[in-house]
Amino acid sequence: SSSSSSSSSSLPARAARRRLDEKRRRREVDASARGRRGKGISDIIGEEIEGAEKKREKETKKKKTPVSEGRKMAEEFNRRKKVPRSGFLKILNLSELGEKNIKAVELANGNFCVVRVGDLIYVCDCNSTAYKYPLIDGELFDGPGGASIRSPFDGTSYDLTTGKVIEWCPQNTLPRKLLGKLKENTTPVDLGVYPVMVDEDGDIYASFVP
């Protein structure tokens, strides 16, 4: 009878412990939720953007081939006499641009954009420098030095001839105010642009040799 009384008395004790554990878990969940709600929208968006940016940068570094690979490719094309001048690599033909003014191309030494503005052709890095956003949908416009491109995401704009930053993360819309705040203390980074040649057959060549 003593064993049955001990067993019955332990049941309420176990139930009480379970209730205490449950309350403790609820308090932890509530505290976590309050911490998230206490942050402003810019903090939350900033965390998301910075996390995505770090991920993109990591993936870009992983995929990027050293510049020496581009030099080897250019030298090989020169050896076969398939380029008009030393150091230039054929990218595509004008006919491949079709009606588009911007076309993304993937080469062994990286991803690039071929851009047509009027009768001129430019080649630049595929992604903007502020948030690594693809420039395939970039806005083309006539900047202070001529043909220029603007990132549709953060609004940063570049001169397509020199790659120099025209405007860095302008805070001209509500979303861009948040993006611009994150980059206020960051030194503007120019866009990579490359010398271009177009031959009589419409073949486009670019030089990636530093």
Sequence and secondary structure as in RCSB ss.txt:
>XXXX:A:sequence
SSSSSSSSSSLPARAARRRLDEKRRRREVDASARGRRGKGISDIIGEEIEGAEKKREKETKKKKTPVSEGRKMAE
EFNRRKKVPRSGFLKILNLSELGEKNIKAVELANGNFCVVRVGDLIYVCDCNSTAYKYPLIDGELFDGPGGASIR
SPFDGTSYDLTTGKVIEWCPQNTLPRKLLGKLKENTTPVDLGVYPVMVDEDGDIYASFVP
>XXXX:A:secstr
 HHHHHHHHHHHHHHHHHHHHHHHHHHHHHHHHHHHHTS HHHHHHHHHHHHHHHHHHHHHHH   HHHHHHHHH
HHHHTT SSSTTEEEEEEGGGGTT SEEEEEETTEEEEEEEETTEEEEEESB TTT  B TT EEEEETTEEEEE
 TTT  EEETTT  EEE S   SHHHHHHHHHTTTS      EE EEE TT EEEEE   
